[in-house]
Amino acid sequence: MTRIESLLLQFIQTRQHTQDICNPLELEDYVVQPIEDVSPPKWHLGHTTWFFEEFILKKHLTNYTLFSDDFSFVFNSYYETVGKRVIRSNRGNLSRPSVQKIYEYRDYVTNALKEVIAKNNSLELENLLEIGIHHEKQHQELLITDIKFILGNNPLLPAYNNTIKEHSPETHMHEWITIEEGVYEIGHHTDEFCYDNELGRHKIYLQPYQIANKLVTNKEYIAFIENGGYTNHNYWHAEGWDWVKNNNITSPLYWHNIDGKWHYYTLNGLQEIDLNAPVTHISYFEAFAYAQFKKLRLPTEFEWEIAQNKFSWGDRWEWTESAYLPYPGYAKADGALGEYNGKFMVNQKVLRGGSIATPTQHTRPTYRNFFQTNLRWQYTGLRLAK
């Protein structure tokens, strides 16, 4: 199978999987936006489609006709180079275009992509198609976590479906993995796909350290809560302590104390907490505070990358102590795609690994996820170091 044939197959499978994620939804679920960080499912469906239209079809398919002249304004996310757009907080006000119209848009663009691929086999097209596939995979994870936030903030706490297992305990014994001091190489170095923020492989020096072979569990985190974790300012950064007080934070997102027992909302509905499963839906502030409580620390992203082949990972995005910064020699791409990663390299922390919502073939040891320190609607957890 040639590379373009493989990419075409991945493209078709990716487009279908996005729609499969939305199949359990009721029509009313598609338009809800409880907070600015959470986008309505219908917007994700349209935005991932617009991405292919804007960056491939308009340039590579002769006489291509836009599905709608308004859709670039509606479904552009943050690409200043492309033009004006609906501001993020207003995505939930888009009762029109209808869900049906957006699915028609998806079919229109998917069929046009198949046509352009049949006529054009350039390396540029292949690379753009690969980026588009992985861009849609990113939004598949966001779809799952946004859907969970939408339903998890519905007073009825309705179930999404029972096909995603969110809370699987790690059954191995806790151990500390020792890494010797030395000079190590960091960054992507194979021919497989990666994002530009992983490039610029470079050497770093690490002091000797130890890193846990297991994530922190719900049982361990409950001990933090019961020992005054959310009421003792000594564990928190000043900004984190303000966040706790101003938002009345007393537990991870989706947790409910019912008759003295901890429960959490899951995609299967409200359940009693599995004490042995890894804690999730915590902010960087909470991860840092827990480490302080244990008189330990979070690993840097470099420590995580060097040690990752010695432990299992992929169920939780793991907060690190590293600021999201460019690697040596980093240069943004020209044009709109240069806005993909570089413009966000400020005031964010790096997360490593992946989560139960991350699509297959979309994570690797060098993947650098990043979020602001207060956010916790993703499947975020922590691993300790010392």
Secondary structure, 3 states (H helix, E strand, C coil): CCHHHHHHHHHHHHHHHHHHHHCCCCHHHHHCCCCCCCCCHHHHHHHHHHHHHHHHHHHHCCCCCCCCCCHHHHHCCCCCCCCCCCCHHHHHHCCCCCHHHHHHHHHHHHHHHHHHHHHCCCHHHHHHHHHHHHHHHHHHHHHHHHHHHHHHCCCCCCCCCCCCCCCCCCCCCCCEEEECCEEEEECCCCCCCCCHHHCCCEEEEECCEEEECCCCEHHHHHHHHHCCCCCCHHHCCHHHHHHHHHHCCCCCCCEEEECCEEEEEECCEEEECCCCCECCCCCHHHHHHHHHHCCCECCCHHHHHHHHHHCCCCCCEEEEEEECCCCCCCCCCCCHHHHCCHHHCCCCEEEEECCCCCCCCCCCCCCCEEECCCCCCCCEECCCEC
